[in-house]
Amino acid sequence: MKYAYQKQLGRILIVLSIALILGVVATATFTATDVAFAQDGAAVTDTATAEPPTVTPTPIPPTSTSVVPTNTPTTPPPVQIPEPITVVLFGTGLAALSAAAAVRRKNQE
């Protein structure tokens, strides 16, 4: 009987591991909006113009009303929240430990 429980526990852990991996793959999303491939053409093409570019003056703000930035933030930083996969991995580990303890208690009887 001892071997049957260990075999069942092994199957449960394998199923949990596969479910965890599939959950990670299913939740991962990739966007290819900023990706350039080798076969793509140039993103910007240079064209020759007959006129030189016009100079646009940059306005300079007055010094009496300008605000000086500070290094100290006015609001406290947000509280760190763990990633969902970290919580799932931690819960899976706790479930495996409790299952192993239950099997050990059952075998001692």
C-alpha positions in Angstrom: 0.0 0.0 0.0 2.9 2.3 0.7 4.0 2.3 -2.9 0.4 3.0 -4.2 0.2 6.3 -2.2 3.6 7.4 -3.4 2.7 6.7 -7.0 -0.6 8.6 -6.6 1.2 11.5 -5.0 3.7 11.6 -7.8 0.9 11.7 -10.4 -0.8 14.6 -8.5 2.5 16.5 -8.4 3.0 15.9 -12.2 -0.6 17.1 -12.9 -0.1 20.2 -10.8 3.3 21.0 -12.5 1.7 20.6 -15.9 -1.2 22.8 -15.0 1.2 25.4 -13.6 3.2 25.4 -16.8 0.1 25.6 -19.0 -1.2 28.5 -16.9 2.1 30.4 -17.4 2.0 29.8 -21.1 -1.6 30.7 -21.4 -1.2 34.0 -19.5 1.9 35.1 -21.3 1.0 37.5 -24.1 3.4 38.8 -26.7 2.9 41.8 -28.9 5.0 42.4 -32.0 4.3 46.1 -32.6 7.8 47.2 -32.2 9.6 44.3 -33.7 11.5 44.6 -37.0 12.5 41.5 -39.0 15.4 41.2 -41.4 13.1 41.0 -44.4 11.3 44.3 -43.5 12.1 47.4 -45.3 13.6 50.5 -43.7 11.2 52.2 -41.2 12.3 55.7 -42.3 13.3 56.7 -45.8 15.4 59.7 -46.5 14.1 62.0 -49.3 16.1 64.9 -50.7 14.3 68.3 -50.4 15.0 71.5 -52.4 14.5 73.7 -49.3 16.5 73.8 -46.2 14.7 73.0 -43.0 13.1 75.9 -41.1 14.4 76.8 -37.7 11.7 76.8 -35.0 12.6 78.9 -31.9 12.2 77.2 -28.6 10.5 79.4 -26.0 12.4 79.8 -22.8 10.2 80.0 -19.7 10.7 83.0 -17.3 13.0 82.2 -14.4 10.8 83.8 -11.7 7.9 81.4 -12.2 9.8 78.2 -13.1 9.4 75.3 -10.6 12.5 73.6 -9.4 12.2 69.8 -9.3 13.1 68.0 -6.0 14.5 64.6 -5.4 12.0 63.7 -2.6 8.7 62.4 -3.8 5.5 64.0 -2.5 3.6 60.7 -2.3 4.9 57.5 -0.8 5.8 54.8 -3.3 3.2 52.1 -4.0 3.3 48.8 -2.0 5.0 46.0 -3.8 2.5 43.3 -4.8 3.9 39.8 -5.7 3.3 38.5 -9.2 0.4 36.1 -9.5 2.6 33.2 -10.6 4.7 33.6 -7.4 1.6 33.2 -5.3 0.5 30.1 -7.4 4.0 28.6 -7.1 4.0 29.2 -3.3 0.5 27.7 -3.0 1.5 24.6 -5.1 4.5 24.1 -2.8 2.4 24.3 0.3 -0.1 21.8 -1.2 2.6 19.4 -2.1 4.1 19.6 1.4 0.7 19.0 3.0 0.1 16.0 0.7 3.4 14.6 1.6 2.7 15.0 5.3 -0.7 13.3 4.9 0.9 10.4 3.1 3.6 10.1 5.8 0.9 10.1 8.5 -1.2 7.5 6.6 1.9 5.2 6.3 2.7 5.4 10.0 -0.7 4.1 11.0 
